[in-house]
Structure formats: structure tokens, C-alpha cells
Amino acid sequence: MSENNLPIKLVLQKTSDIIKNSNGGSTKFFGEITPQLKEEITDKFE
């Protein structure tokens, strides 16, 4: 191989690569939790 075509590729870090991820999100509910819903779910386990 010639010295002009080395098989090594250099990848440099960008400043966006070292930023911490932001914590986030709130608790998401898919519907209202009612006593009737709780009873239906517990009946499935009995």
C-alpha cells in the first residue's frame, strides 16, 4: 500500500457528542384510573 492510502480513518468528536442527555418526561397515563378499572384488573388475577 502506498503511504497516501492508509486503512485507518480518524473520527473526531463533535461538541454535541459530549453533552449529557436531559432527564425528562412526565408520567403518562393512558386513561383515568377508576375503582371500576381497578376491580376489573384485580378480577383478572384471581
C-alpha distance matrix in Angstrom:
0.0 3.7 6.5 8.2 6.8 7.5 9.1 12.3 15.2 18.1 21.5 24.4 28.0 30.6 34.2 35.4 33.3 35.4 38.9 41.1 42.4 46.0 48.6 50.5 52.6 56.1 57.8 58.1 61.0 61.1 64.9 68.0 68.8 72.5 74.7 74.8 71.0 71.0 73.7 71.9 68.8 70.7 72.6 69.4 68.8 72.3
3.7 0.0 3.8 5.4 5.8 7.4 10.3 12.9 15.3 17.7 21.3 23.8 27.6 30.0 33.5 34.9 33.1 35.2 38.7 41.2 42.6 46.1 48.9 50.9 53.1 56.7 58.5 58.9 61.9 62.2 65.9 69.0 70.0 73.6 76.0 76.2 72.4 72.5 75.3 73.5 70.4 72.5 74.5 71.3 70.7 74.3
6.5 3.8 0.0 3.8 5.6 6.1 9.8 11.3 13.5 15.4 19.0 21.2 25.0 27.5 30.8 32.5 30.8 32.7 36.2 38.8 40.5 44.0 46.9 49.0 51.3 54.9 57.0 57.5 60.7 61.2 64.9 67.9 68.8 72.5 74.9 75.3 71.5 71.5 74.4 72.8 69.6 71.6 73.8 70.7 70.1 73.7
8.2 5.4 3.8 0.0 3.8 6.1 9.6 11.1 12.3 14.2 17.6 19.8 23.6 25.6 29.1 30.7 29.2 31.4 34.7 37.5 39.0 42.4 45.4 47.4 49.6 53.3 55.4 55.8 59.0 59.4 63.1 66.1 67.2 70.9 73.5 73.8 70.0 70.1 73.1 71.5 68.4 70.6 72.7 69.7 69.2 72.8
6.8 5.8 5.6 3.8 0.0 3.8 6.4 8.7 10.2 12.9 16.1 18.9 22.6 24.8 28.4 29.5 27.9 30.2 33.5 36.1 37.3 40.8 43.7 45.5 47.6 51.2 53.1 53.4 56.5 56.8 60.5 63.6 64.6 68.3 70.8 71.0 67.2 67.3 70.2 68.5 65.4 67.6 69.6 66.5 66.1 69.7
7.5 7.4 6.1 6.1 3.8 0.0 3.8 5.5 8.0 10.6 14.1 16.9 20.5 23.2 26.7 28.0 25.9 28.0 31.5 33.9 35.3 38.8 41.6 43.6 45.8 49.4 51.3 51.8 54.9 55.3 59.0 62.0 62.9 66.6 68.9 69.3 65.5 65.4 68.3 66.7 63.6 65.6 67.7 64.6 64.0 67.6
9.1 10.3 9.8 9.6 6.4 3.8 0.0 3.8 6.7 10.0 13.0 16.4 19.7 22.4 26.0 26.8 24.5 26.7 30.1 32.2 33.4 37.0 39.5 41.4 43.5 47.1 48.7 49.1 52.1 52.4 56.2 59.2 60.0 63.6 65.9 66.2 62.4 62.3 65.1 63.4 60.3 62.3 64.3 61.2 60.6 64.1
12.3 12.9 11.3 11.1 8.7 5.5 3.8 0.0 3.8 6.5 9.7 12.9 16.2 19.1 22.6 23.6 21.2 23.2 26.7 28.8 30.2 33.8 36.4 38.5 40.8 44.3 46.1 46.7 49.8 50.4 54.1 57.0 57.8 61.5 63.8 64.2 60.4 60.3 63.2 61.7 58.5 60.4 62.6 59.6 58.9 62.5
15.2 15.3 13.5 12.3 10.2 8.0 6.7 3.8 0.0 3.8 6.4 9.8 13.1 15.8 19.4 20.3 18.1 20.4 23.8 26.1 27.4 30.9 33.6 35.6 37.9 41.5 43.4 44.0 47.2 47.7 51.4 54.3 55.3 59.0 61.4 61.9 58.1 58.1 61.1 59.6 56.5 58.5 60.8 57.9 57.3 61.0
18.1 17.7 15.4 14.2 12.9 10.6 10.0 6.5 3.8 0.0 3.8 6.4 10.0 12.8 16.3 17.6 15.5 17.5 20.9 23.5 25.1 28.6 31.5 33.7 36.2 39.8 42.0 42.8 46.1 46.9 50.6 53.3 54.2 58.0 60.5 61.1 57.5 57.3 60.5 59.2 56.0 58.0 60.5 57.7 57.1 60.7
21.5 21.3 19.0 17.6 16.1 14.1 13.0 9.7 6.4 3.8 0.0 3.8 6.7 9.4 13.0 14.0 11.8 14.1 17.4 20.0 21.5 24.9 27.9 30.0 32.5 36.1 38.3 39.1 42.5 43.4 47.0 49.7 50.7 54.4 57.0 57.7 54.0 53.9 57.1 55.9 52.8 54.8 57.4 54.7 54.1 57.8
24.4 23.8 21.2 19.8 18.9 16.9 16.4 12.9 9.8 6.4 3.8 0.0 3.8 6.6 9.9 11.6 9.9 11.7 15.0 17.9 19.9 23.2 26.3 28.6 31.3 34.9 37.4 38.4 41.9 43.1 46.6 49.2 50.2 54.0 56.6 57.5 53.9 53.7 57.1 56.0 53.0 55.0 57.7 55.2 54.6 58.2
28.0 27.6 25.0 23.6 22.6 20.5 19.7 16.2 13.1 10.0 6.7 3.8 0.0 3.8 6.6 8.2 6.3 7.9 11.2 14.2 16.2 19.5 22.6 25.0 27.8 31.4 34.0 35.2 38.8 40.1 43.6 46.0 47.0 50.8 53.4 54.4 50.9 50.7 54.1 53.2 50.1 52.1 54.9 52.5 51.9 55.6
30.6 30.0 27.5 25.6 24.8 23.2 22.4 19.1 15.8 12.8 9.4 6.6 3.8 0.0 3.8 5.3 5.3 7.4 9.7 13.1 15.0 17.8 21.3 23.3 26.1 29.7 32.5 33.6 37.3 38.6 42.0 44.4 45.6 49.4 52.2 53.2 49.8 49.7 53.2 52.4 49.5 51.6 54.4 52.2 51.8 55.4
34.2 33.5 30.8 29.1 28.4 26.7 26.0 22.6 19.4 16.3 13.0 9.9 6.6 3.8 0.0 3.8 5.4 5.8 7.1 10.9 13.1 15.5 19.1 21.3 24.3 27.8 30.8 32.2 35.9 37.6 40.8 42.9 44.2 47.9 50.7 52.0 48.7 48.5 52.1 51.5 48.6 50.7 53.7 51.6 51.2 54.8
35.4 34.9 32.5 30.7 29.5 28.0 26.8 23.6 20.3 17.6 14.0 11.6 8.2 5.3 3.8 0.0 3.8 5.6 5.6 9.1 10.4 12.8 16.4 18.3 21.0 24.6 27.6 28.8 32.4 34.0 37.2 39.5 40.8 44.5 47.4 48.6 45.2 45.2 48.8 48.0 45.2 47.4 50.3 48.3 48.0 51.6
33.3 33.1 30.8 29.2 27.9 25.9 24.5 21.2 18.1 15.5 11.8 9.9 6.3 5.3 5.4 3.8 0.0 3.8 5.9 8.6 10.1 13.3 16.5 18.7 21.5 25.1 27.7 29.0 32.6 34.1 37.5 39.8 40.8 44.6 47.3 48.4 44.9 44.8 48.2 47.4 44.4 46.5 49.4 47.2 46.6 50.3
35.4 35.2 32.7 31.4 30.2 28.0 26.7 23.2 20.4 17.5 14.1 11.7 7.9 7.4 5.8 5.6 3.8 0.0 3.8 6.4 9.1 12.2 15.3 18.1 21.3 24.7 27.4 29.1 32.7 34.6 37.9 39.9 40.7 44.5 47.0 48.4 45.0 44.6 48.1 47.6 44.5 46.3 49.4 47.4 46.6 50.2
38.9 38.7 36.2 34.7 33.5 31.5 30.1 26.7 23.8 20.9 17.4 15.0 11.2 9.7 7.1 5.6 5.9 3.8 0.0 3.8 6.5 8.9 12.3 14.9 18.2 21.5 24.4 26.2 30.0 32.0 35.1 37.0 38.0 41.7 44.3 45.8 42.6 42.2 45.8 45.4 42.5 44.4 47.5 45.7 45.0 48.6
41.1 41.2 38.8 37.5 36.1 33.9 32.2 28.8 26.1 23.5 20.0 17.9 14.2 13.1 10.9 9.1 8.6 6.4 3.8 0.0 3.8 6.3 9.1 12.1 15.6 18.8 21.5 23.6 27.2 29.5 32.5 34.3 35.0 38.7 41.1 42.7 39.5 39.0 42.6 42.3 39.3 41.0 44.3 42.5 41.8 45.3
42.4 42.6 40.5 39.0 37.3 35.3 33.4 30.2 27.4 25.1 21.5 19.9 16.2 15.0 13.1 10.4 10.1 9.1 6.5 3.8 0.0 3.8 6.5 9.0 12.2 15.6 18.2 20.1 23.7 25.8 29.0 30.8 31.6 35.4 37.9 39.4 36.1 35.7 39.3 38.9 36.0 37.9 41.0 39.3 38.7 42.3
46.0 46.1 44.0 42.4 40.8 38.8 37.0 33.8 30.9 28.6 24.9 23.2 19.5 17.8 15.5 12.8 13.3 12.2 8.9 6.3 3.8 0.0 3.8 6.0 9.5 12.7 15.7 17.8 21.5 23.9 26.8 28.4 29.3 33.0 35.6 37.3 34.2 33.8 37.5 37.4 34.6 36.5 39.7 38.3 37.8 41.3
48.6 48.9 46.9 45.4 43.7 41.6 39.5 36.4 33.6 31.5 27.9 26.3 22.6 21.3 19.1 16.4 16.5 15.3 12.3 9.1 6.5 3.8 0.0 3.7 7.1 9.9 12.6 15.1 18.7 21.4 24.1 25.5 26.1 29.8 32.3 34.1 31.0 30.5 34.2 34.2 31.4 33.2 36.5 35.1 34.6 38.0
50.5 50.9 49.0 47.4 45.5 43.6 41.4 38.5 35.6 33.7 30.0 28.6 25.0 23.3 21.3 18.3 18.7 18.1 14.9 12.1 9.0 6.0 3.7 0.0 3.6 6.7 9.7 11.9 15.6 18.2 20.9 22.4 23.3 27.0 29.7 31.4 28.4 28.1 31.9 31.8 29.2 31.2 34.4 33.2 33.0 36.4
52.6 53.1 51.3 49.6 47.6 45.8 43.5 40.8 37.9 36.2 32.5 31.3 27.8 26.1 24.3 21.0 21.5 21.3 18.2 15.6 12.2 9.5 7.1 3.6 0.0 3.7 6.7 8.4 12.1 14.7 17.4 18.9 20.1 23.8 26.7 28.1 25.1 25.2 28.9 28.7 26.4 28.6 31.6 30.5 30.5 33.9
56.1 56.7 54.9 53.3 51.2 49.4 47.1 44.3 41.5 39.8 36.1 34.9 31.4 29.7 27.8 24.6 25.1 24.7 21.5 18.8 15.6 12.7 9.9 6.7 3.7 0.0 3.8 6.2 9.6 12.7 14.8 15.9 16.9 20.5 23.4 25.1 22.3 22.3 26.1 26.2 24.0 26.1 29.3 28.5 28.6 31.8
57.8 58.5 57.0 55.4 53.1 51.3 48.7 46.1 43.4 42.0 38.3 37.4 34.0 32.5 30.8 27.6 27.7 27.4 24.4 21.5 18.2 15.7 12.6 9.7 6.7 3.8 0.0 3.8 6.6 10.0 12.0 13.0 13.6 17.3 20.0 21.7 18.8 18.6 22.4 22.5 20.3 22.4 25.5 24.8 24.9 28.1
58.1 58.9 57.5 55.8 53.4 51.8 49.1 46.7 44.0 42.8 39.1 38.4 35.2 33.6 32.2 28.8 29.0 29.1 26.2 23.6 20.1 17.8 15.1 11.9 8.4 6.2 3.8 0.0 3.8 6.6 9.0 10.8 12.1 15.8 18.9 20.0 17.0 17.5 21.2 20.8 18.8 21.4 24.2 23.3 24.0 27.2
61.0 61.9 60.7 59.0 56.5 54.9 52.1 49.8 47.2 46.1 42.5 41.9 38.8 37.3 35.9 32.4 32.6 32.7 30.0 27.2 23.7 21.5 18.7 15.6 12.1 9.6 6.6 3.8 0.0 3.8 5.5 7.3 8.6 12.3 15.5 16.3 13.3 14.2 17.7 17.3 15.7 18.5 21.1 20.4 21.4 24.5
61.1 62.2 61.2 59.4 56.8 55.3 52.4 50.4 47.7 46.9 43.4 43.1 40.1 38.6 37.6 34.0 34.1 34.6 32.0 29.5 25.8 23.9 21.4 18.2 14.7 12.7 10.0 6.6 3.8 0.0 3.8 7.2 9.0 12.3 15.5 15.5 12.3 14.0 17.2 16.0 14.7 18.0 20.0 19.1 20.6 23.7
64.9 65.9 64.9 63.1 60.5 59.0 56.2 54.1 51.4 50.6 47.0 46.6 43.6 42.0 40.8 37.2 37.5 37.9 35.1 32.5 29.0 26.8 24.1 20.9 17.4 14.8 12.0 9.0 5.5 3.8 0.0 3.8 6.4 9.1 12.7 12.6 9.9 12.1 15.1 14.2 13.8 17.0 18.8 18.5 20.4 23.0
68.0 69.0 67.9 66.1 63.6 62.0 59.2 57.0 54.3 53.3 49.7 49.2 46.0 44.4 42.9 39.5 39.8 39.9 37.0 34.3 30.8 28.4 25.5 22.4 18.9 15.9 13.0 10.8 7.3 7.2 3.8 0.0 3.8 6.1 9.9 10.5 8.7 10.5 13.6 13.6 13.6 16.3 18.3 18.7 20.4 22.7
68.8 70.0 68.8 67.2 64.6 62.9 60.0 57.8 55.3 54.2 50.7 50.2 47.0 45.6 44.2 40.8 40.8 40.7 38.0 35.0 31.6 29.3 26.1 23.3 20.1 16.9 13.6 12.1 8.6 9.0 6.4 3.8 0.0 3.8 6.9 8.3 6.3 7.1 10.5 11.1 10.8 13.0 15.3 16.1 17.4 19.5
72.5 73.6 72.5 70.9 68.3 66.6 63.6 61.5 59.0 58.0 54.4 54.0 50.8 49.4 47.9 44.5 44.6 44.5 41.7 38.7 35.4 33.0 29.8 27.0 23.8 20.5 17.3 15.8 12.3 12.3 9.1 6.1 3.8 0.0 3.8 5.3 5.2 6.3 8.7 10.0 10.8 12.5 14.3 15.9 17.5 18.9
74.7 76.0 74.9 73.5 70.8 68.9 65.9 63.8 61.4 60.5 57.0 56.6 53.4 52.2 50.7 47.4 47.3 47.0 44.3 41.1 37.9 35.6 32.3 29.7 26.7 23.4 20.0 18.9 15.5 15.5 12.7 9.9 6.9 3.8 0.0 3.8 5.5 5.1 6.2 8.7 10.0 10.6 12.2 14.5 15.8 16.6
74.8 76.2 75.3 73.8 71.0 69.3 66.2 64.2 61.9 61.1 57.7 57.5 54.4 53.2 52.0 48.6 48.4 48.4 45.8 42.7 39.4 37.3 34.1 31.4 28.1 25.1 21.7 20.0 16.3 15.5 12.6 10.5 8.3 5.3 3.8 0.0 3.8 5.5 5.1 6.2 8.7 10.0 10.6 12.7 14.9 15.5
71.0 72.4 71.5 70.0 67.2 65.5 62.4 60.4 58.1 57.5 54.0 53.9 50.9 49.8 48.7 45.2 44.9 45.0 42.6 39.5 36.1 34.2 31.0 28.4 25.1 22.3 18.8 17.0 13.3 12.3 9.9 8.7 6.3 5.2 5.5 3.8 0.0 3.8 5.4 5.1 6.3 8.7 9.9 11.0 13.2 14.7
71.0 72.5 71.5 70.1 67.3 65.4 62.3 60.3 58.1 57.3 53.9 53.7 50.7 49.7 48.5 45.2 44.8 44.6 42.2 39.0 35.7 33.8 30.5 28.1 25.2 22.3 18.6 17.5 14.2 14.0 12.1 10.5 7.1 6.3 5.1 5.5 3.8 0.0 3.8 5.5 5.2 6.2 8.6 10.2 11.2 12.7
73.7 75.3 74.4 73.1 70.2 68.3 65.1 63.2 61.1 60.5 57.1 57.1 54.1 53.2 52.1 48.8 48.2 48.1 45.8 42.6 39.3 37.5 34.2 31.9 28.9 26.1 22.4 21.2 17.7 17.2 15.1 13.6 10.5 8.7 6.2 5.1 5.4 3.8 0.0 3.8 5.4 5.2 6.1 8.8 10.2 10.7
71.9 73.5 72.8 71.5 68.5 66.7 63.4 61.7 59.6 59.2 55.9 56.0 53.2 52.4 51.5 48.0 47.4 47.6 45.4 42.3 38.9 37.4 34.2 31.8 28.7 26.2 22.5 20.8 17.3 16.0 14.2 13.6 11.1 10.0 8.7 6.2 5.1 5.5 3.8 0.0 3.8 5.6 5.2 6.6 9.2 10.3
68.8 70.4 69.6 68.4 65.4 63.6 60.3 58.5 56.5 56.0 52.8 53.0 50.1 49.5 48.6 45.2 44.4 44.5 42.5 39.3 36.0 34.6 31.4 29.2 26.4 24.0 20.3 18.8 15.7 14.7 13.8 13.6 10.8 10.8 10.0 8.7 6.3 5.2 5.4 3.8 0.0 3.8 5.4 5.3 7.0 9.3
70.7 72.5 71.6 70.6 67.6 65.6 62.3 60.4 58.5 58.0 54.8 55.0 52.1 51.6 50.7 47.4 46.5 46.3 44.4 41.0 37.9 36.5 33.2 31.2 28.6 26.1 22.4 21.4 18.5 18.0 17.0 16.3 13.0 12.5 10.6 10.0 8.7 6.2 5.2 5.6 3.8 0.0 3.8 5.3 5.3 6.6
72.6 74.5 73.8 72.7 69.6 67.7 64.3 62.6 60.8 60.5 57.4 57.7 54.9 54.4 53.7 50.3 49.4 49.4 47.5 44.3 41.0 39.7 36.5 34.4 31.6 29.3 25.5 24.2 21.1 20.0 18.8 18.3 15.3 14.3 12.2 10.6 9.9 8.6 6.1 5.2 5.4 3.8 0.0 3.8 5.4 5.2
69.4 71.3 70.7 69.7 66.5 64.6 61.2 59.6 57.9 57.7 54.7 55.2 52.5 52.2 51.6 48.3 47.2 47.4 45.7 42.5 39.3 38.3 35.1 33.2 30.5 28.5 24.8 23.3 20.4 19.1 18.5 18.7 16.1 15.9 14.5 12.7 11.0 10.2 8.8 6.6 5.3 5.3 3.8 0.0 3.8 5.7
68.8 70.7 70.1 69.2 66.1 64.0 60.6 58.9 57.3 57.1 54.1 54.6 51.9 51.8 51.2 48.0 46.6 46.6 45.0 41.8 38.7 37.8 34.6 33.0 30.5 28.6 24.9 24.0 21.4 20.6 20.4 20.4 17.4 17.5 15.8 14.9 13.2 11.2 10.2 9.2 7.0 5.3 5.4 3.8 0.0 3.8
72.3 74.3 73.7 72.8 69.7 67.6 64.1 62.5 61.0 60.7 57.8 58.2 55.6 55.4 54.8 51.6 50.3 50.2 48.6 45.3 42.3 41.3 38.0 36.4 33.9 31.8 28.1 27.2 24.5 23.7 23.0 22.7 19.5 18.9 16.6 15.5 14.7 12.7 10.7 10.3 9.3 6.6 5.2 5.7 3.8 0.0
